[in-house]
Amino acid sequence: MNVGILGTGNLAVTLGRAWAAAGHSLLVTGRNPLHASGAADQIGPAAEAVDPADFPSRVDVLVIAVAWEGLEAALSLVGGPQGSLAGKTVIDCTNPVDYTTGELKPASGSAAALVAHTAPGTRVVKALHLFAGASWPYVGPQESAPVVAICGEEPSALDHAAALIQDLGGQTAVVGGLSSARQLEESAGFVMRVVAAGYNPRLAVPDVDPALLRAAQTTTD
């Protein structure tokens, strides 16, 4: 699969390396050609820096790995408002959260909804915003693999995202359509607030085994 990464920072490089190791080709672009070339070099021989104008026609799946403040500009850079990404699976990793307060920056909606609005015709999936780049690739026992909650409207796009997450070593939980993206984005703010309070967010949610819940329900029915 030709995986396009819109962004040249640490997350772009970390994801790119993991997907390159899984056999994918990586195409990297951004505002600064030197930064794009640098990111591609860090990913390795499977990666290539691409001019923004050529980027849409060469990618099968687009992964957005930019800061919230640069999201619209990044999409405009590759012609998203003009329909250049129509029909493409677009995985939005944007974290539109104030890192000081944990509050979501958009007053309404979500970063993923902004992607869908700015780049009409795209098949947007919200994913990979919660786990830091250092989480990947995961190489431990599969039963302990990180669960990546994702949401989106198009089954084929959700399948693309799930396949790429599996290649990172993760598991996927589809939690709804794109209207669920705001809730997913708010979860990052919750995690930040728990960390700021001095606690491990893994201990801030209950340990729930769905199999035990189903068994209990069967017993009471």
N, C-alpha and C positions, 0 to 999 in steps of 0.2 A: 504494500500500500504506500502511496506517496502522501506522506503526512506533512502538511504545511504548518509551520509555526510562525505566528505573527507576534514577534517579540524577540528580544535578544538578551534577556537577563538570565539570572540563575535558574529560574523555573524552566525557561525554554531549553537551556543547556541540559539540565538534569533529566527532563522528560525526553529530550532528543536522544541522549545517550542510551537510555533504557530502551526506547523504541528501536534505535539502530541495532542494539544487541539482539532484539527480537526479529530482526530481518527487514525492517521497514526502511524506506528511503525518506530522508528528511530534507525539506526545503524551507529555508529560513529567510525572513525578510523583516525590515523595520525602517525607521526614518533615516538611520545613519548606515550607509553601505559598509563602512568600516566595522561597525558594531555587528552587523549581520555576518560579515566574513569572519570576524573573531568568534562569534557564537558557533558558526558552522565548523570552524577549525577545532574548537573545543569538543564538539560532538564527535567528530571523526570523519573518516572517509565516506561514510554513508550520507553525509550532509553536504548541502550546497547552498550558498547564499544566492538569492534570486532577486532580481529587480521587482519592485512592487507591481509594476505594470504587467509583468509576465506571470506573477504569482498565481492568480486565480485559475488560469487555464491549465496549470501544471499540477494542482493538488487534488487529491481525492477527498481528503478530510482536512479541515482547517482548525487549528487549535489556537485560541487567543490567550496569550500569556503576557499581558501588559497591565500597567497600573490603571485603576479606575479613571483617573484624570485624563489619561491619554486614549481611552477606549474609542470615542467617536472619531478622533483624528486618525487612529490606526486603521479603522474600517474605511475611512475616506481615502486613505493612502492606497488601498488596494481596490478602490472603485466600488465598494459595497453599496453606497447610495445610488449608484448608477445600475445596479443589478448584476455586477460582475460575479457575485457569489451565489446567485440564484440556483437552487437545486443542490447546493453543497451542504454536507454536514458540517456544522460549525460548533465546536466544543468551547464553551465560554468558561475560562478558569478565573475570571476577574473577581477580585475581592473588594467590593465597594464599601469597605468598613473603615471607620476612624480608628486607627490603631491605638489611640490614647484612651478613648471612651468605650470602644466596642460598638458604637452606634452605627447603624446603616446610613450611608450618605444620601442615597436617593430618598426623597420625601415620600415617594410612592413607586410602585412597580419594582423593577429589579435591573441589574446589569444585563442579565440574559434577555429581558424584554426590550431593553435599549438596543441590543444587538439585532434582534428580530425587526425592530422598527427602522433602524439605520440601514440595515442591509436586507432589503425586501427579497422574499423568496428563499431565504436561507432556512435550513432545518436545524434549529438551535437546540443544543443540549447543554444544560448546566451541569458541570462536573469538575472535580479535581481542584476546587478552590479551598477546600478545608484542610487537606493534608499538605504540609510543607514539602518542597521539592526533595528535601533530605529523606523523606519517607520512601522514596523510590530509587531503584526497584526493591520490592519486598521479596526476600528469598527464604523466609522461614516456613513453618508448617502452614499448609493451606487453610486449616481450620482456624488459624489465628490471623489470617491475612486481613489487612485493613478493608473495611466495607465502605465503598464510595457511593454515597447517595447521589443519584442523578435524576433529572427530570427533563421532559421534552414531549413534543406532540407526535413526531414521526417515528414509527417503529423501526424503520431502517436506520435512522440516525441514532436511535438508542442502541441498536445492535452494533453500529460502528464504534460508539463510545465504549460499550461493554467489552468489545474485543480488544480495544487499545488498553483499557484498564486491566484486563486479564493479562496482557503482555507486560504490564508493570508489576504483576504479581498480586493485584488486588481483586476483591470481589465487588459485585455491583448490586445495588438495591435501587430499583426504579420506584420513585415515590409519587409520581403523578405527572401531570402535564406541565407546561411552562409556567402556569400560574403559581406553581409550587416553588419557583426559583427564589422568590423573596424570602420564604421561610428557610431555604437552604443557605442563603447568604447571611441571614440573621444568625444562623447557628455558628458561623465563624466569629461573630461579635460576642456571642455567649462564651465560646471557648476562650477568647481573649480576656474577658472579664474574670473568668475563673482563674486563669493563669495570673492575672494581675493581682488577684486576692491571695496568691501564694499557694494554690492548690493544683493538683493534676486533674484536668478536665475528664479524664477517663473514670475518675471516681465520683464525678458529679452527676452521672446518669446511672439508672438502675441496671443491674446485670440481668437481662431478661432472655430466657431461652424460648424461642417461639415453639419448639417442639413440645416443651413442657406445658406451655399455655394451651396448645391444641389438645394434648392428652387430658388436661384438666377439664377442658370444655366438653370433650367426648364423654368423660366420666359423669358430668353433671347433666348431660342431655338425656 
